[in-house]
């Protein structure tokens, strides 16, 4: 579990850093939906950076794991729904389904991690 938490937390930090420090790259290569707005991308970066930090804190503090994983699961599930709604709006169009599938797979992994952590806490 610790390794998965480290990978997930690190990925959130990378996403947050890209959103904040390289918004053009993020928009062009990862999230090409609509007109780029660097301010809102910076706002979104704060979410990913915060999630990354609390996930990494949960690596050391087992009591944090259940609530942090539950929060991440809910956020990623809602994020997936948003991408399913806008799946055809990416440019290039192939990236819409790729993003939706990658987010859905993240939801599955988070659900499995949460289930495993619930068992371990019982």
C-alpha positions as CSV (number, residue, x, y, z in Angstrom):
1,X,0.0,0.0,0.0
2,X,2.8,2.4,0.9
3,X,4.3,2.1,-2.6
4,X,1.0,2.8,-4.3
5,X,0.4,5.8,-2.0
6,X,3.9,7.2,-2.9
7,X,3.3,6.7,-6.6
8,X,-0.2,8.3,-6.5
9,X,1.0,11.2,-4.2
10,X,3.9,11.8,-6.5
11,X,1.7,11.8,-9.6
12,X,-0.5,14.4,-8.0
13,X,2.5,16.6,-7.3
14,X,3.7,16.3,-10.9
15,X,0.2,17.2,-12.2
16,X,0.0,20.2,-9.9
17,X,3.5,21.4,-10.9
18,X,2.7,21.0,-14.6
19,X,-0.6,22.9,-14.2
20,X,1.1,25.8,-12.3
21,X,4.5,26.0,-13.8
22,X,3.9,24.8,-17.4
23,X,0.2,25.6,-18.1
24,X,0.8,25.7,-21.9
25,X,2.4,22.2,-21.9
26,X,-0.4,20.9,-19.7
27,X,-3.1,22.4,-21.9
28,X,-1.6,21.4,-25.2
29,X,-0.5,17.9,-24.3
30,X,-2.7,16.6,-21.5
31,X,-5.9,18.7,-21.2
32,X,-6.7,20.4,-24.5
33,X,-10.3,21.4,-23.6
34,X,-11.4,24.8,-24.7
35,X,-9.5,28.0,-24.3
36,X,-6.5,27.9,-22.0
37,X,-7.0,29.9,-18.8
38,X,-3.8,30.1,-16.8
39,X,-5.5,31.5,-13.7
40,X,-7.9,28.6,-13.4
41,X,-5.2,26.1,-14.2
42,X,-3.2,27.6,-11.3
43,X,-6.3,27.3,-9.1
44,X,-6.6,23.6,-10.1
45,X,-2.9,23.1,-9.4
46,X,-3.5,24.0,-5.8
47,X,-5.9,21.0,-5.5
48,X,-3.4,18.5,-7.0
49,X,-0.5,19.8,-4.9
50,X,-2.6,19.6,-1.7
51,X,-3.8,16.1,-2.6
52,X,-0.3,15.0,-3.3
53,X,1.0,16.4,0.0
54,X,-1.8,14.8,2.1
55,X,-1.4,11.4,0.3
56,X,2.3,11.5,1.1
57,X,1.6,12.3,4.7
58,X,-0.8,9.3,4.8
59,X,2.2,7.1,3.8
60,X,3.6,7.8,7.3
61,X,0.3,8.2,9.2
62,X,-1.9,5.2,8.7
63,X,-4.9,6.9,10.3
64,X,-5.0,9.4,7.5
65,X,-5.3,6.8,4.8
66,X,-9.0,6.0,4.8
67,X,-10.2,9.6,4.7
68,X,-7.6,10.6,2.2
69,X,-8.3,7.7,-0.1
70,X,-12.1,8.3,0.2
71,X,-11.6,11.9,-0.7
72,X,-9.4,11.1,-3.7
73,X,-11.8,8.4,-4.9
74,X,-14.8,10.9,-4.8
75,X,-12.8,13.6,-6.6
76,X,-11.5,11.3,-9.3
77,X,-15.0,9.7,-9.8
78,X,-16.5,13.2,-10.3
79,X,-13.5,14.2,-12.5
80,X,-14.2,11.1,-14.6
81,X,-17.9,12.0,-15.0
82,X,-16.8,15.5,-16.1
83,X,-14.5,14.0,-18.8
84,X,-17.3,11.6,-20.0
85,X,-19.5,14.6,-20.5
86,X,-16.8,16.4,-22.5
87,X,-15.2,13.4,-24.1
88,X,-15.6,14.8,-27.6
89,X,-14.3,18.2,-26.8
90,X,-10.6,17.5,-26.7
91,X,-8.3,18.7,-29.6
92,X,-7.0,16.3,-30.8
93,X,-10.2,14.2,-30.4
94,X,-8.5,11.0,-29.6
95,X,-7.2,12.5,-26.3
96,X,-10.8,12.8,-24.9
97,X,-11.4,9.0,-24.6
98,X,-7.8,8.4,-23.5
99,X,-8.2,10.9,-20.6
100,X,-11.6,9.5,-19.7
101,X,-10.2,5.9,-19.6
102,X,-7.1,6.9,-17.6
103,X,-9.3,8.7,-15.1
104,X,-11.6,5.7,-14.8
105,X,-8.7,3.4,-14.3
106,X,-7.5,5.7,-11.5
107,X,-10.9,5.4,-9.9
108,X,-10.7,1.6,-10.0
109,X,-7.2,1.7,-8.4
110,X,-8.3,4.1,-5.7
111,X,-11.4,2.0,-5.0
112,X,-9.1,-1.1,-4.6
113,X,-6.7,0.8,-2.4
114,X,-9.6,2.1,-0.2
115,X,-11.0,-1.4,0.1
116,X,-7.6,-2.8,1.0
117,X,-7.1,-0.1,3.6
118,X,-10.6,-0.7,5.1
119,X,-9.7,-4.4,5.5
120,X,-6.4,-3.6,7.1
121,X,-8.1,-1.1,9.5
122,X,-10.7,-3.7,10.6
